[in-house]
Structures are given as structure tokens and as C-alpha cells.
Amino acid sequence: MPLPRKPRLKRSTSGTRASRRYVRDKDRLKVMIMARFIALHDQIERRKQYTYRGAYGAISYFKPGEPIPPGYQKVEYDEDGNETPPYVKEKAPGLTAEGFSSLFKEKEAFSG
């Protein structure tokens, strides 16, 4: 007489086939997205070495070994990765310095 069959478990410990596939696809996408972000970061770091600013402030990226036209300045970056301005920007003067307020009549103060 054959041995009785073992009863099938109602729940699989590793989940259903669909859930295992979902987890595998999610992990694969996570790895692929991380690889793309790392590649993008490396590309940006390489590009920073060949970044120049033109006469009107336009940013230009040159290939390694390509001659740099005259009038271009190398763009410098600080330790946080933000570009530093090529010169110290002057603060714009206020409207009162331009005589702007003289166009309007001052409110009369009430005398008490």
C-alpha cells in the first residue's frame, strides 16, 4: 500500500509565483536605476573638468583635447559641487538711490 501524500501547505513560505516575480522585478529595477544614477554622477564629474564660461556668461562644455577659444574662463566649483561665480556680484542699488521716490508725492503728516 502506498504511503499517504503529504498535505500541501496552504501558504508557501516564499510567497506566490507572482509575488516572487514582483520582488525580483523591483530589485532588478532598483539596481538598474542606481547604476544609471551612478553613471550620470560620473558623467557630471567628468564634464565639470571641461566646463567654461563665455563672455556673456553662457556655459560651454568642451571635449577633452578640444582647443578652448579665447575669452572663455574655466568654471570653478566649491566643495559642495556648486559653481562659484567668476566675480563678486555687486549689490543692486535701492530705488531711493536712483531718485525713484521723487516721482511720488509724500503723504502729508497730520499735525495734531
C-alpha positions, 0 to 999 in steps of 0.5 A: 500500500502506498504511503499517504501524500503529504498535505500541501501547505496552504501558504508557501513560505516564499510567497506566490509565483507572482509575488516572487516575480514582483520582488525580483522585478523591483530589485532588478529595477532598483539596481538598474536605476542606481547604476544609471544614477551612478553613471550620470554622477560620473558623467557630471564629474567628468564634464565639470573638468571641461566646463567654461564660461563665455563672455556673456556668461553662457556655459560651454562644455568642451571635449577633452583635447578640444582647443578652448577659444579665447575669452572663455574662463574655466568654471570653478566649483566649491566643495559642495559641487556648486559653481562659484561665480567668476566675480563678486556680484555687486549689490543692486542699488535701492530705488531711493538711490536712483531718485525713484521716490521723487516721482511720488508725492509724500503723504502729508503728516497730520499735525495734531 
